[in-house]
Amino acid sequence: MTEGQTRTPGFRELLAVFGRIGLVNFGGPAGQIALMHRVLVEEKRWIDEDAYLRALNFCTLLPGPEAQQLAAYVGWKLHGVRGGLAAGLLFVLPGSLVVLALAALYATAAGLGPVQAAFLGVKAAVLAIVVEALIRVGRRALNAPLKLALAAGAFLCLFALHLPFPAVVLGAGVIGFLVARVRPGALRLKPVPAGGPPLESKRALAWKTLLTVLAWAAIWAAPIALCALLLGPDHVLTRVGLFFARLAAVSFGGAYSVLAYMAQEAVAAQHWLKPGEMVDGLGLAETTPGPLILVTEFVGFLAAFRAPAPFAPALAGVLGAAMTLWATFAPCFLWIFAGAPWIERLERARSLQGALAAITAAVVGVIANLTVWFALHVLFARFVQGPLGSLPDPASLDWRALGLALAAAVLLFLLKAGVMRTLGVSLLLGLGLHALGWA
């Protein structure tokens, strides 16, 4: 094969390669994107560098996990819809099975002393991991004063004004869209590529897109509608499906950007989880392959497990996890199959670049809000109502959680231990406190 030449694999080879990727895609989106680049571009040469980067830029425009959507795009590019389905599903299947098993174990054993102590260590580690994500994303995204202002504004809107998360993210997108049209330099946008291959007519693309959207919207909605018809609109499975479908449509910026919104809805509004359990779920998701948004499966399992009628709790939990996965990942295929033919046009759309840049900046503020929310609920046991809303009671500070969080920060920031090792050591430290009778 000559330099730069690509080849199209057989469908069975595609299944084998993406099956292996699904088993080892730890490390969050950055690690997953790098892994696929090495395998698909450098080793297998199924797609060239330029096409891979164009697809990556497109996937960052979409709500949902960009690495999983990139896998679905490559599969679609090679073998059409069946290739996209196979690659996208294999990317998340191993991790989803692991999360299902861990959620079932958590639901039945979380009340045991050693398990509670272990998760105290996990929560502390998760707090350090979220702070690290905030710093990493902020360094990359806030390269202009306007972007810094958007991040600060998003934080204030969520933390102080308690505005809805979707409104904050979409509002930032509108601002970026408008600014890109009148003063693109304020967002430091990359130049729009000149020239390029001829583009398919807008009319033909529009018809294809319309048919794809209608078909996949019906597929996406069908299980939720069936559940509402058979079990009623107020049943937990219906509510889980509706909530995570809404979440999937606004989950720009990765899992960290929506976790605080998801936690507030699951804890305060729906009462599916307790505050600390959301952090436990994130810790479990951090240890599995696949996108971090699989933490939604943990929430769906516990929600249905705790309100199982008319099913047995275990079956209800599995159904809740399945409904959550469907509501979360079915739209990923909708975005890819409807939008992939537009990639060449979207890359040349300055206004959409501006919207994405502004949303990315706002996501930094969203993650800052998540960091504060997690810190308060990990470190304090009680809250009191004050003039600015619910505030932590200083007397309820948990010194064990504080000490474990500081230890995790040392591991992550000073010793560069990595996420998996930091989680493992923190878990063992939590068990050590239990053995000493302190947890």
Secondary structure as the mmCIF struct_conf table of DSSP 4:
data_model
#
loop_
_struct_conf.conf_type_id
_struct_conf.id
_struct_conf.beg_label_comp_id
_struct_conf.beg_label_asym_id
_struct_conf.beg_label_seq_id
_struct_conf.end_label_comp_id
_struct_conf.end_label_asym_id
_struct_conf.end_label_seq_id
TURN_TY1_P TURN_TY1_P1 GLU A 3 GLY A 4
HELX_LH_PP_P HELX_LH_PP_P1 THR A 8 GLY A 10
HELX_RH_AL_P HELX_RH_AL_P1 PHE A 11 VAL A 24
BEND BEND1 GLY A 27 GLY A 27
HELX_RH_AL_P HELX_RH_AL_P2 GLY A 28 MET A 36
HELX_RH_PI_P HELX_RH_PI_P1 HIS A 37 GLU A 43
BEND BEND2 LYS A 44 LYS A 44
BEND BEND3 TRP A 46 ILE A 47
HELX_RH_AL_P HELX_RH_AL_P3 GLU A 49 THR A 60
TURN_TY1_P TURN_TY1_P2 LEU A 61 LEU A 61
BEND BEND4 LEU A 62 GLY A 64
HELX_RH_AL_P HELX_RH_AL_P4 GLU A 66 ALA A 109
TURN_TY1_P TURN_TY1_P3 ALA A 110 GLY A 111
BEND BEND5 LEU A 112 LEU A 112
HELX_RH_AL_P HELX_RH_AL_P5 GLY A 113 ALA A 141
BEND BEND6 ALA A 144 ALA A 144
HELX_RH_AL_P HELX_RH_AL_P6 PRO A 145 PHE A 159
TURN_TY1_P TURN_TY1_P4 ALA A 160 ALA A 160
BEND BEND7 LEU A 161 LEU A 161
HELX_RH_AL_P HELX_RH_AL_P7 PHE A 165 VAL A 182
HELX_RH_3T_P HELX_RH_3T_P1 PRO A 184 LEU A 187
TURN_TY1_P TURN_TY1_P5 ARG A 188 ARG A 188
HELX_LH_PP_P HELX_LH_PP_P2 LEU A 189 ALA A 194
BEND BEND8 PRO A 197 PRO A 197
HELX_LH_PP_P HELX_LH_PP_P3 PRO A 198 SER A 201
HELX_RH_AL_P HELX_RH_AL_P8 LYS A 202 LEU A 231
TURN_TY1_P TURN_TY1_P6 PRO A 233 ASP A 234
BEND BEND9 HIS A 235 HIS A 235
HELX_RH_AL_P HELX_RH_AL_P9 VAL A 236 VAL A 250
TURN_TY1_P TURN_TY1_P7 PHE A 252 GLY A 253
HELX_RH_AL_P HELX_RH_AL_P10 ALA A 255 GLN A 264
HELX_RH_PI_P HELX_RH_PI_P2 GLU A 265 ALA A 269
BEND BEND10 GLN A 270 GLN A 270
BEND BEND11 LEU A 273 LEU A 273
HELX_RH_AL_P HELX_RH_AL_P11 PRO A 275 GLU A 286
TURN_TY1_P TURN_TY1_P8 THR A 287 THR A 287
BEND BEND12 THR A 288 GLY A 290
HELX_RH_3T_P HELX_RH_3T_P2 LEU A 292 LEU A 294
HELX_RH_AL_P HELX_RH_AL_P12 VAL A 295 PHE A 305
TURN_TY1_P TURN_TY1_P9 ARG A 306 ARG A 306
BEND BEND13 ALA A 307 ALA A 307
TURN_TY1_P TURN_TY1_P10 ALA A 309 PRO A 310
BEND BEND14 PHE A 311 PHE A 311
HELX_RH_AL_P HELX_RH_AL_P13 PRO A 313 GLY A 339
HELX_RH_3T_P HELX_RH_3T_P3 ALA A 340 TRP A 342
HELX_RH_AL_P HELX_RH_AL_P14 ILE A 343 GLU A 347
TURN_TY1_P TURN_TY1_P11 ARG A 348 ARG A 348
HELX_RH_AL_P HELX_RH_AL_P15 ARG A 350 LEU A 379
STRN STRN1 PHE A 380 PHE A 380
BEND BEND15 ALA A 381 ALA A 381
STRN STRN2 PHE A 383 GLY A 386
TURN_TY1_P TURN_TY1_P12 PRO A 387 LEU A 388
STRN STRN3 GLY A 389 PRO A 392
HELX_RH_3T_P HELX_RH_3T_P4 PRO A 394 SER A 396
STRN STRN4 LEU A 397 LEU A 397
HELX_RH_AL_P HELX_RH_AL_P16 TRP A 399 ALA A 409
HELX_RH_PI_P HELX_RH_PI_P3 VAL A 410 LEU A 414
BEND BEND16 LEU A 415 LEU A 415
HELX_RH_AL_P HELX_RH_AL_P17 VAL A 419 ALA A 435
TURN_TY1_P TURN_TY1_P13 LEU A 436 GLY A 437
#
